[in-house]
Amino acid sequence: MWKHTAARWVLSMLIALSLMHVVAEKNDEGTPCGCALETGGVAEYFCSVMDEVWEHETDNFTKPVLGDPPASFSWKDNGGDWTTPARYQGNCGSCWAFAAVSALESIINIREGVATLDPDVSEQYILSCLPSSGSCHGGSPYLAYYYLHSTGASGDYHNGIIPEECFPYQARDDVPCSEKCADWEEKLIPIADYGYWIPDGSEEDRNRIKTQVMEDGPVVTFMMATEDFQQWGLIHHGQDDYYPYPGYVPGIN
């Protein structure tokens, strides 16, 4: 049953991921990196990894044509709910993996034209088999796509992601990759393309993001939660501060 479904999803992924943009923002002095439950060495490590990746890659998707978006729009209420259910990440800083997977699952729904299809793919596969993309201490959804697409050692020698049932989420990054299901290679959903473009903060680019969401589906964005985000209350930092923290945007308002 799954093999037939997976094969159909492969076709939709070839279309959907060519349209997916990993949208990030940066200031004049920073480069988008990952998220972290704690600051310091882990976050700095992933920033250095992202710097190395982006040294060889420029904005590899062009900005979408500027449209005239309405005041509000949501894939959660557009003739149906095209997003997949929110899932609990547990005591693991895997927000970045959940952001990447959530956008991907929603795009599969949209491209298949079935709001209730609701595929469930494995965040644990990313944590356990693609450790270069991140850990329970933070990571990058861009790196998740980068290594899912890779067929080298860092990409588990295969392009794609597997279903949740093949490698259930355990909220740990020390689960061996070998614990995935035995026939995982037959269940891989390949990724044809991925990429990002960097908004400049202008109203025009904000409207481009809105247009992107409406035309192509949810996009992944960054906002970093600093230590004071762990407490309830009003958080305010300088307008030029840059905090990349992954999430995904299913609509506009």
Helices and strands as residue ranges (DSSP letters): H 2-16, H 41-55, E 73-74, H 95-112, H 123-129, G 131-133, E 134-135, E 138-139, H 141-149, G 153-155, G 164-166, G 177-179, G 184-187, H 203-216, E 219-222, G 227-230, E 246-249, E 251-252
